[in-house]
Amino acid sequence: MIPQDPIILLSYINTQLRDNYESLDKLAEGLELSEEEVKEVVDKLEGVGYRYDEGANQFK
């Protein structure tokens, strides 16, 4: 289950990216997220001012 609160979601996703996945695509695959679910995560994080930085492999 992915957290719904945007700030908790940010922490969860960045921790997963740092510790377990080398990219957002790998995270989506590993957590079995559909394209729509990934878009919802990205939109929610962008809604609170964070964008995925591919080079850093985190939302900043």
C-alpha positions as CSV (number, residue, x, y, z in Angstrom):
1,M,0.0,0.0,0.0
2,I,1.4,3.4,-1.0
3,P,0.9,6.3,1.4
4,Q,-1.7,8.8,0.4
5,D,-0.4,11.8,2.3
6,P,1.9,13.6,-0.2
7,I,4.8,14.3,2.4
8,I,4.7,10.7,3.7
9,L,4.5,9.5,0.1
10,L,7.6,11.6,-0.8
11,S,9.6,10.1,2.1
12,Y,8.4,6.6,1.2
13,I,9.2,6.9,-2.6
14,N,12.6,8.5,-2.1
15,T,13.5,5.8,0.5
16,Q,12.5,3.1,-1.9
17,L,14.4,4.7,-4.7
18,R,17.5,5.1,-2.6
19,D,17.5,1.7,-1.0
20,N,16.0,-0.7,-3.5
21,Y,15.5,0.7,-7.1
22,E,17.8,2.3,-9.6
23,S,15.0,4.2,-11.4
24,L,11.4,5.2,-11.2
25,D,10.6,2.6,-13.8
26,K,12.2,-0.1,-11.7
27,L,10.3,1.0,-8.6
28,A,7.1,0.9,-10.6
29,E,7.9,-2.6,-11.8
30,G,9.0,-3.8,-8.3
31,L,5.9,-2.4,-6.6
32,E,3.7,-3.6,-9.4
33,L,2.3,-0.2,-10.1
34,S,0.4,0.5,-13.3
35,E,1.2,3.4,-15.5
36,E,-1.8,5.2,-14.1
37,E,-0.7,4.6,-10.5
38,V,2.8,5.9,-11.3
39,K,1.2,9.0,-12.9
40,E,-0.9,9.5,-9.8
41,V,2.2,9.4,-7.6
42,V,4.2,11.8,-9.8
43,D,1.2,14.2,-10.0
44,K,0.7,14.1,-6.3
45,L,4.4,14.8,-5.6
46,E,4.5,17.6,-8.3
47,G,1.4,19.0,-6.6
48,V,3.5,19.7,-3.5
49,G,6.5,21.0,-5.5
50,Y,8.7,18.0,-6.1
51,R,9.9,16.7,-9.4
52,Y,11.7,13.5,-10.2
53,D,15.4,14.0,-10.9
54,E,16.6,11.1,-12.9
55,G,20.3,11.8,-12.3
56,A,19.8,11.8,-8.5
57,N,17.1,9.1,-8.7
58,Q,14.9,11.0,-6.3
59,F,12.1,13.5,-6.0
60,K,13.5,17.0,-5.2
